[in-house]
Every structure is written in C-alpha cells, then in structure tokens.
Amino acid sequence: MSYLKFDKNLMINLEQSLPKEMLRTNQAGAYHCTTVVDCNTRKQHGLLVIPMPEMNNTSHVLLSSLDLSVIQHGAQFNLGLHRYQGGVYSPNGHKYIREFDCESVPRTTYRVGGVILTKEKIFISNENRLLIRYTLVEAHSPTTLRFRPVLAFREANQLCVANDAIRTECPEVPNGISCCLYPGYPNLYMQFNHKPTWVYEPNWYNGFEYLKDLERGVPYCEDLWVPGYFEIPIKKGESIIFSAGTSEASPRSLAKMYQNEIAARTCRTSFFNCLKNAIKQCYQKDGSDMYLISGYPWGKILARNTFMALPGATIAIGHREDFEKIMQTGWKALEHYMTTGELSDRIQGIDLPDIPLWVIWAVQQYAKAYGMEDARKRYLPMVKQILNYIADDKAPNLYMQPDGMITTDGTQVPVSWMNASRDGRPLIVRTGHLVEFNALWYNALVFGAKMAEEQEGYTADAERWNNLAEEIKPAFVAMFLNDYGYLYDSVNGTYADPSVRPNMAIAIGLDYSPLDRRQRKGVLDVITRELLTPKGLRTLSPKSYGYRPSYLGSPEDREMALHNGPARPWLFGFYADAYLRVFGHSGVSYLDRMLIGYEDEMTQGCIGSLSQLYDGNPPFSGRGAISHATNVAEILRTLTTLKKFNF
C-alpha cells in the first residue's frame, strides 16, 4: 500500500481535495505544482514553471494546465477541472477520479464508464521538461484522447489579461507544435511519443479564479490562451507520453527518458523518505555551482535559509558531496562580500550580520558527522577567516563589545530571521544584543578553538578564541537570563525585551551554550509550557503582548502575524537538541512522540512536505509557502539525531 494514497471519496470532495497540493521540481529551478485534482488554486500553480534569469530573475508559468478528454462513440468526457469567476467549477472532471497516489510519481486513476485510464507526471532532472504518461488500462471500444493545452507565459506572481499582443502562430515540430506567446520567452515545445492530429482552434478562456489568492486578499482572476487541441487514438495496454519543454525532444526518446527518470526516484514509503524527496526538490544546480531554494512556490536562494537548512538537507540524508558543493558555492559568495563588500547576484541576504555565524554552525554539523580531522582539512581556514573577521570588527552591522559580546543595529531594517517588515521597516524591532546572535557567536568561538587546537599556525588563534569565549560566558548569563528562568529576546542598553520568543531555543540547543545544564533545563521548561506545539515552536508566547496565532487576512494582517504567534517546525530541531542534552536517552521517546505531529502533515497541505508556518492555536493549520526547505531540513536532522540515540 502506498504511503501517500487518496481514494475516490476524498478526491471527489473538493473541500477535502483542493487544499492538498503536490510539487515536483527539476533541481534546476523549474517546477510543476497544482492540487491533487489538477485544479490550479494559486497563480503560482502550473504544469511547467521555469526560472528566467534574463527576465527579472523570477519564475514564469508557461504551461498552466493540460485538459484531457476521453472520447468514445463520439461522446466526449472532459477530465479537467478549473474554477471560474463566481466560484463555478468546470468541467468537473474530478468526479471520474478513482484514486491518487504519490509513492514514486503522482499517479491519478480515472474511470469513465468502461474506460480505466492512469496519468503519471514526472520532471526530467536539470532540464526544463515535464513528461506525462497516459496508460489505457481498460476499454471495451475504440478510444481517443484529446489534449487541450492552456497557456500563460507570464511571471508566476502576476496575472494574465486577454490581449492582442500575443503571437498566435503554432509551427509544427515532430509529433507536436511549438508556441511562444511573447518576445523574450523561450519556445514551448509540446510533443508526443505518438503522432497526434493537431487542430488549430485559438481562443481566450476568460475568468480563471484562484481560490488561495482569493483567500489571501490578493488579485486572483485571469484569462488564459488555448491555441487548439491534439487528438490521438489509444489502445488497451498502450501508453501515450506527452512532453512539455523549452527545447525540442526526439519523440522516440520519450519512453526511455521516462523510464530512466523513474529509476532515480526515491519512493515515498515512509516519513523520512517523504522529507528526503521534499528537500531534494529544493536543490538547484547551475553548472558547477549548487544552491538551496528556500521553498516553493515563491522561494528564492537566501543566504540564511541556505546555511540553516544545509546540514539537514544534505548530511541527514547521506549526501556529503552535496553539502560540500553547496557550502563551496555559498562560501564563495560570502568570502567575496567579506573582502570586497559586493553582494551576490544569486544568493540574497549574504550581507546579513548573522550569516557568518550560521556558516560555522553548518561546518560544526559536518564535523560531528564526518569527524573533526576531515572538517579541519576542508574548513579550518574558512572558520579562521570568519571568526577573525568578526573579532576584528570588520563585519558590517556586527559590533564586538569590550566583554566579547556582539551587537547589531536592527532599528531601520530587519537583521534577524524575524524579518517581517512594512515599507522596509521592521515590524519587530530586534536591535542591540540579540540572544541567538550571541549564543551562535559563543558556540562558534568554542568550536573554532577546538578545531584549531594543536594545529600548526593556529595556536594564537585558538588562544584568542578561547579567551573571548571565557569572557562572553558570564556576560551572556548576566545579560539574558532573567529571574523567571527564561532568556530575554534582546537587550538594547537598559531595555531588555521580555517577550517569550523561541530564539532562546537556539541558545540552549547549540553544542556549546553559555548556560549550564540546570539553566538550560529552566529555559527548556518555559519553552515547553509556552511555545511548544505539535507543529513547532510558536514565534511568541500566548502570554506575551501582541500574540497573533493565525496567519490570515490581508497581506498587512499576515505580515503583522508572521512572527507574533505562528509556529515554525525548524525551531523544533534546536528544541530537540536541547532536550537531549538535558535528558539524554530518556528524552528520545518523548521527542519521537512529538514528531508524530509532523508526520501527520505528509497528507496535508503540500503532500510529502512541510509548510512555511503553522497557526499557533489548534488545529495548527499550515500557511505560507507550501514546501519550506529549512523546516524539512531540521526535521530530517532531528530524525537522524534520534536514530543515532536509539543505537
């Protein structure tokens, strides 16, 4: 039985099936995303969505959908599904669905009278090409399939309006056609492994409505272009493969291309395999460079998310070489910024003050997995450069104080991961001494000193870093640990922010914390009581002023709520680390039980993945980006950590 399988009763109930989305990527920036019933509910949904660096470096929807009809005895049964203005669904093809499963590839089984037909979709790795295989399992009379492509050719966050500027020509190519609606776009090649009959019947289809965008209070209605349709007869037991790509394919190669890609897939037969598949979809390769996309459908390559997610996205799934490649790409951008002040054109936020600290944390996880000696050989010079860069006060907006602690100015722009803003100004002003910044700094110094100890040419550095750490330890405790047993979120001059926030989980979850075991346990108790949910740690305690648990409403309302209550699964990784350091093996069963809440999400939202955030109150509904790399990575890292504890 498939781990991710949905039956007829769920699929034909749109209230249950429309919230379930599925995602496939090519690990080069392109993706396919829609609902399990193939009804697009976001403007970012589409069959083929590709990155276009030459056009504002964003993703663009080329092929929105492909409507399929089954024809027998002159009668046409349309299996497509769209929502039109006024909430009208047509042509209601979901009523023919008998089953959907997603173990290897997304597969939908339809039944139309005596016809049983399966549809399977797969992305070709590192190529802008989607393949869909249609197999006629059962039929008692001659059957023809009709395919009607619905085209967008627009930026993924915009909408299309019927216009006269489009190019309507559709030149024929082997077993198909090519289209390019506007200048600057690549040709879209739509081809089959069998020769189709092409009927040119151009028309605008008006009033497509996107339910998720309607709920989010953003523009949600558009018009799409349909140039005509293909027809192909199909026999029982036969398969027809459709290819949509930005380069012409050889029709004869499509079947082999499909089989080769299937063989490389990780089957979603367990919680771990689902997350492994989800995180690999966030890989992005570009020549010798390799990146992590922060999430889908509107994720970008962000420096902080990259280094926070890197250990879970690679080491936790046994991909050591991928860690090294992504780290090499990220370090190249960071080192260039550190030496020249020039920003990366691919990795956003490389200039944020905590990025170097997260780099060292990622290297620390590498050392734990593969040994300190290997880490020294590969990363000690890098660690030295970063630590002395900060200690020598060369890091912009990161200032070392006489007691070794570091401060930052977050009054004008957001500087931490809690980066909600309005008109560029932070909605949560975190400035001065930030608790996680200083905890990461202390951890980095101690780890760096251990890397450098007894290493030729590094003795003076190790002594310097150890001395700094010794100064910071009592200063950190005196500044952040309050009489209520938890840590202030930030301290700026004489003002200490008393908000109960999850950044203190990072401080107690690090390998080297300024707090002793008893102090860690006290902080852990507060986090457990006030912040822990089945979907991660709340970004603000319900007892704190300004708690807003639900990420709902207008864009302004959602931005206000973003870090004032909704829970983040990635923070559970640091909570679990802290719990194991306080309770050891006796904490494993408790954390295993807590992970059930994340496994439940495998059949919700984006199936097989984790959303960006979850409401802080029951039922803890998923919100934001449907697949979030840092969340997936940290739960993977936690699963791997617990597995080691169980041995």
KEPA-575286 format. One record per residue (C-alpha): residue in one letter; x, y, z. Coordinates in steps of 0.05 Angstrom, whole numbers, padded with zeros to 5 digits, always signed. Example, Ala and Ser with C-alpha at 12.3 -4.5 7.8 and 13.67 -1.06 7.14 Angstrom:
2
a+00246-00090+00156s+00273-00021+00143
//
This chain:
647
m+00000+00000+00000s+00025+00070-00017y+00045+00115+00039l+00011+00174+00003k-00054+00149-00026f-00122+00181-00031d-00186+00146-00051k-00246+00166-00092n-00286+00192-00033l-00233+00244-00016m-00216+00263-00088i-00287+00279-00109n-00299+00321-00046l-00268+00388-00066e-00269+00414+00005q-00220+00358+00023s-00180+00352-00042l-00168+00424-00063p-00126+00441-00001k-00079+00384-00018e-00024+00406-00065m+00033+00369-00099l+00101+00394-00122r+00154+00368-00170t+00219+00404-00189n+00277+00391-00236q+00331+00412-00185a+00349+00470-00232g+00295+00520-00211a+00236+00496-00254y+00175+00464-00221h+00106+00435-00231c+00055+00450-00176t-00020+00442-00171t-00073+00407-00128v-00082+00332-00126v-00144+00341-00171d-00104+00384-00221c-00145+00447-00207n-00098+00507-00200t-00115+00547-00138r-00055+00595-00138k-00027+00640-00192q+00040+00604-00180h+00010+00537-00199g+00025+00508-00267l+00047+00447-00305l+00112+00479-00327v+00141+00538-00288i+00212+00557-00304p+00264+00606-00277m+00283+00662-00324p+00346+00699-00301e+00344+00741-00364m+00274+00767-00345n+00280+00796-00274n+00307+00730-00246t+00238+00704-00227s+00197+00642-00245h+00149+00644-00303v+00088+00600-00317l+00090+00575-00389l+00040+00517-00389s-00015+00528-00339s-00052+00462-00350l-00068+00407-00400d-00141+00388-00403l-00153+00315-00421s-00216+00287-00452v-00235+00215-00466i-00275+00204-00530q-00316+00141-00544h-00372+00132-00595g-00369+00206-00609a-00382+00225-00536q-00331+00268-00500f-00316+00263-00426n-00272+00321-00402l-00227+00302-00343g-00203+00373-00330l-00223+00418-00272h-00220+00494-00266r-00251+00546-00221y-00282+00605-00258q-00309+00672-00234g-00365+00666-00184g-00337+00601-00155v-00362+00559-00213y-00323+00494-00224s-00320+00465-00295p-00315+00416-00328n-00317+00375-00262g-00270+00321-00286h-00253+00304-00214k-00317+00262-00210y-00282+00210-00254i-00222+00202-00207r-00219+00135-00171e-00152+00141-00137f-00090+00184-00129d-00023+00161-00102c+00045+00193-00099e+00093+00138-00078s+00141+00144-00137v+00108+00195-00183p+00040+00229-00178r-00009+00179-00209t-00083+00192-00219t-00131+00135-00239y-00195+00155-00276r-00256+00113-00293v-00303+00135-00348g-00355+00082-00360g-00316+00021-00383v-00252+00061-00391i-00197+00059-00338l-00140+00108-00351t-00079+00127-00310k-00040+00192-00313e+00031+00197-00286k+00074+00260-00284i+00149+00266-00278f+00201+00322-00284i+00267+00310-00321s+00325+00326-00275n+00362+00391-00291e+00322+00402-00354n+00260+00445-00366r+00218+00386-00387l+00156+00353-00357l+00132+00285-00381i+00061+00259-00371r+00047+00186-00386y-00025+00165-00401t-00039+00089-00399l-00104+00058-00421v-00114+00002-00371e-00184-00020-00394a-00230-00003-00452h-00283-00043-00489s-00289+00000-00551p-00244+00047-00593t-00218+00104-00551t-00188+00172-00569l-00153+00221-00523r-00159+00296-00534f-00108+00344-00502r-00122+00418-00496p-00062+00460-00472v-00077+00522-00431l-00020+00573-00437a+00000+00631-00392f+00070+00657-00410r+00073+00705-00350e+00112+00718-00287a+00089+00670-00232n+00067+00725-00185q+00028+00764-00238l-00037+00750-00275c-00054+00749-00349v-00108+00791-00383a-00135+00776-00453n-00096+00819-00502d-00078+00827-00576a-00003+00827-00566i+00005+00751-00565r+00037+00712-00620t-00015+00663-00644e+00026+00621-00691c+00040+00548-00672p+00091+00518-00720e+00092+00443-00723v+00151+00402-00697p+00160+00326-00696n+00096+00298-00664g+00073+00365-00637i+00077+00441-00640s+00117+00498-00610c+00090+00564-00582c+00119+00629-00558l+00066+00680-00538y+00111+00740-00524p+00180+00765-00543g+00235+00747-00494y+00205+00679-00476p+00233+00612-00499n+00193+00568-00545l+00148+00518-00511y+00151+00451-00546m+00092+00404-00536q+00104+00336-00566f+00081+00263-00561n+00113+00195-00570h+00057+00180-00620k+00038+00225-00678p-00023+00267-00659t-00074+00304-00701w-00068+00378-00686v-00130+00422-00691y-00115+00496-00690e-00173+00529-00652p-00145+00592-00618n-00185+00626-00564w-00180+00663-00498y-00211+00627-00439n-00233+00681-00390g-00245+00686-00316f-00200+00633-00284e-00204+00642-00209y-00151+00622-00158l-00181+00604-00092k-00118+00611-00049d-00104+00680-00076l-00176+00700-00063e-00168+00677+00010r-00102+00716+00015g-00134+00781-00007v-00091+00789-00069p-00111+00792-00143y-00139+00724-00163c-00172+00725-00232e-00141+00718-00301d-00150+00699-00374l-00110+00644-00408w-00096+00626-00481v-00116+00560-00512p-00087+00551-00583g-00125+00487-00601y-00122+00413-00585f-00087+00347-00601e-00122+00281-00614i-00091+00211-00610p-00125+00143-00613i-00102+00096-00558k-00109+00020-00549k-00117-00021-00486g-00050-00030-00452e-00018+00026-00493s+00017+00088-00463i+00020+00158-00493i+00074+00204-00467f+00066+00280-00471s+00127+00324-00466a+00127+00398-00449g+00196+00431-00451t+00236+00491-00473s+00276+00450-00523e+00254+00403-00578a+00254+00329-00559s+00260+00267-00601p+00192+00232-00597r+00226+00164-00599s+00267+00181-00537l+00209+00199-00492a+00194+00129-00466k+00266+00115-00449m+00273+00185-00418y+00213+00170-00374q+00239+00102-00351n+00309+00129-00335e+00279+00184-00292i+00233+00136-00255a+00293+00093-00236a+00327+00151-00200r+00267+00168-00156t+00263+00159-00080c+00197+00126-00065r+00155+00160-00011t+00145+00097+00030s+00159+00129+00098f+00161+00195+00135f+00236+00200+00125n+00232+00186+00051c+00178+00238+00041l+00221+00291+00073k+00283+00267+00036n+00246+00275-00030a+00219+00343-00009i+00287+00371+00009k+00320+00345-00055q+00268+00384-00094c+00298+00447-00063y+00366+00433-00094q+00385+00478-00152k+00445+00463-00196d+00475+00514-00244g+00538+00488-00276s+00590+00475-00222d+00550+00517-00171m+00497+00487-00126y+00444+00523-00085l+00385+00511-00039i+00319+00545-00055s+00284+00568+00008g+00218+00536-00012y+00161+00535-00062p+00123+00563-00096w+00155+00632-00086g+00220+00613-00053k+00287+00645-00070i+00360+00629-00057l+00370+00661+00011a+00436+00660+00049r+00408+00649+00118n+00360+00595+00097t+00415+00561+00058f+00463+00553+00116m+00409+00538+00167a+00380+00483+00124l+00446+00456+00096p+00461+00401+00148g+00391+00372+00147a+00386+00379+00071t+00450+00340+00058i+00484+00306+00117a+00419+00279+00146i+00403+00242+00081g+00474+00218+00068h+00492+00270+00014r+00561+00291+00038e+00584+00315-00031d+00523+00359-00038f+00540+00392+00029e+00609+00407+00003k+00584+00434-00063i+00531+00479-00033m+00579+00503+00021q+00631+00518-00032t+00581+00559-00072g+00556+00596-00011w+00626+00609+00017k+00649+00636-00050a+00594+00689-00046l+00606+00704+00028e+00682+00710+00021h+00673+00756-00039y+00627+00800+00003m+00675+00799+00063t+00734+00821+00021t+00701+00869-00029g+00634+00889+00001e+00600+00867-00064l+00534+00829-00059s+00519+00763-00095d+00472+00766-00154r+00446+00697-00138i+00446+00688-00062q+00403+00741-00029g+00419+00768+00040i+00493+00748+00040d+00506+00814+00077l+00462+00800+00137p+00501+00802+00202d+00487+00731+00227i+00505+00695+00162p+00578+00680+00181l+00553+00651+00247w+00506+00603+00212v+00562+00582+00165i+00604+00560+00224w+00544+00524+00255a+00536+00485+00190v+00610+00467+00189q+00602+00443+00261q+00548+00394+00239y+00595+00370+00184a+00650+00357+00236k+00602+00318+00280a+00581+00274+00222y+00648+00262+00188g+00700+00276+00242m+00739+00336+00264e+00800+00318+00223d+00762+00319+00157a+00729+00385+00178r+00797+00416+00194k+00827+00398+00127r+00769+00427+00089y+00742+00484+00131l+00791+00508+00184p+00819+00566+00142m+00748+00588+00128v+00729+00586+00202k+00791+00626+00220q+00774+00679+00168i+00703+00686+00194l+00720+00688+00268n+00775+00739+00260y+00731+00780+00211i+00681+00788+00268a+00732+00794+00325d+00770+00848+00286d+00705+00888+00278k+00706+00883+00203a+00635+00853+00197p+00585+00907+00177n+00530+00916+00229l+00561+00867+00278y+00600+00902+00333m+00641+00867+00386q+00637+00898+00455p+00691+00901+00509d+00662+00839+00542g+00665+00800+00476m+00590+00802+00464i+00564+00827+00397t+00511+00879+00380t+00474+00897+00316d+00430+00955+00293g+00361+00930+00274t+00323+00995+00281q+00319+01013+00207v+00318+00945+00172p+00307+00874+00197v+00372+00839+00214s+00349+00771+00241w+00306+00715+00214m+00246+00750+00246n+00245+00797+00187a+00172+00819+00180s+00171+00890+00153r+00126+00944+00126d+00154+00994+00076g+00223+00965+00091r+00219+00980+00165p+00219+00922+00216l+00153+00906+00249i+00190+00872+00306v+00249+00915+00325r+00305+00869+00348t+00367+00911+00360g+00427+00914+00406h+00446+00847+00437l+00404+00792+00404v+00401+00727+00443e+00413+00679+00385f+00468+00722+00354n+00508+00720+00418a+00495+00646+00431l+00517+00630+00360w+00579+00674+00370y+00598+00638+00434n+00586+00570+00401a+00628+00590+00340l+00687+00612+00384v+00689+00549+00425f+00681+00504+00364g+00734+00544+00326a+00782+00538+00384k+00772+00462+00386m+00784+00458+00311a+00848+00499+00316e+00878+00469+00379e+00947+00440+00369q+00944+00457+00295e+01008+00488+00267g+00998+00561+00251y+00932+00566+00291t+00956+00566+00363a+00949+00641+00373d+00880+00640+00342a+00856+00583+00386e+00880+00620+00448r+00846+00684+00426w+00780+00650+00412n+00781+00612+00478n+00795+00676+00516l+00737+00711+00481a+00690+00654+00497e+00711+00655+00571e+00694+00730+00573i+00627+00720+00538k+00601+00663+00582p+00587+00702+00646a+00568+00765+00608f+00515+00726+00568v+00484+00695+00631a+00483+00761+00667m+00451+00797+00609f+00399+00748+00583l+00379+00700+00639n+00323+00733+00679d+00291+00717+00746y+00234+00679+00712g+00281+00627+00685y+00280+00644+00612l+00323+00687+00566y+00307+00758+00544d+00299+00760+00468s+00343+00821+00461v+00376+00874+00504n+00388+00944+00480g+00422+00989+00531t+00379+00987+00593y+00319+00957+00558a+00311+00881+00560d+00255+00853+00515p+00213+00807+00560s+00175+00775+00502v+00177+00699+00506r+00204+00681+00438p+00237+00618+00410n+00305+00648+00396m+00326+00623+00464a+00315+00552+00439i+00374+00564+00392a+00416+00587+00452i+00403+00524+00492g+00405+00476+00433l+00475+00493+00408d+00531+00445+00424y+00567+00498+00464s+00520+00542+00504p+00538+00595+00555l+00486+00563+00601d+00499+00504+00646r+00453+00442+00647r+00409+00468+00703q+00399+00535+00669r+00384+00501+00603k+00331+00459+00636g+00298+00521+00665v+00294+00554+00597l+00271+00489+00565d+00213+00484+00615v+00189+00554+00596i+00193+00537+00521t+00155+00472+00532r+00100+00507+00571e+00091+00568+00528l+00119+00557+00458l+00116+00483+00440t+00061+00459+00393p+00054+00395+00351k+00079+00436+00291g+00140+00470+00321l+00154+00528+00368r+00109+00589+00369t+00144+00653+00350l+00112+00687+00410s+00081+00661+00474p+00005+00668+00482k+00021+00703+00547s+00062+00757+00514y+00033+00823+00488g+00015+00823+00414y+00003+00748+00406r-00030+00735+00338p-00034+00659+00326s-00066+00658+00257y-00031+00676+00192l-00095+00701+00158g-00127+00763+00129s-00099+00818+00085p-00025+00820+00066e-00015+00872+00122d-00050+00828+00173r-00009+00768+00154e+00056+00807+00159m+00037+00831+00229a+00023+00759+00250l+00084+00728+00215h+00130+00727+00277n+00078+00740+00331g+00049+00672+00344p+00051+00622+00285a+00094+00561+00297r+00157+00543+00258p+00177+00469+00252w+00251+00484+00241l+00257+00510+00313f+00239+00441+00337g+00308+00418+00314f+00341+00463+00367y+00288+00445+00418a+00303+00371+00407d+00378+00383+00412a+00368+00419+00479y+00321+00366+00505l+00371+00311+00490r+00427+00350+00524v+00385+00358+00586f+00351+00290+00590g+00396+00245+00547h+00367+00178+00525s+00306+00186+00570g+00283+00242+00524v+00283+00202+00460s+00214+00170+00467y+00183+00238+00483l+00213+00270+00421d+00192+00211+00379r+00120+00223+00401m+00126+00297+00384l+00148+00280+00314i+00080+00248+00301g+00052+00318+00292y+00099+00330+00233e+00086+00262+00202d+00011+00278+00202e+00028+00335+00154m+00051+00287+00100t-00020+00280+00076q-00039+00353+00087g-00021+00417+00051c+00035+00401+00002i+00034+00325+00008g+00100+00297+00030s+00128+00363+00054l+00121+00416+00108s+00092+00486+00102q+00129+00550+00119l+00090+00561+00184y+00030+00536+00224d-00022+00572+00264g-00003+00578+00337n-00070+00552+00361p-00108+00488+00344p-00118+00459+00293f-00049+00487+00275s-00065+00496+00201g-00007+00503+00152r+00004+00571+00120g+00052+00608+00075a+00098+00572+00026i+00073+00502+00016s+00142+00469+00019h+00196+00502+00063a+00268+00478+00060t+00290+00498+00130n+00230+00464+00162v+00240+00400+00123a+00315+00400+00135e+00312+00409+00210i+00261+00354+00219l+00305+00309+00178r+00365+00328+00222t+00323+00312+00284l+00302+00244+00256t+00375+00228+00242t+00397+00251+00312l+00344+00208+00346k+00363+00148+00304k+00435+00154+00330f+00410+00159+00402n+00369+00095+00392f+00432+00055+00376
//
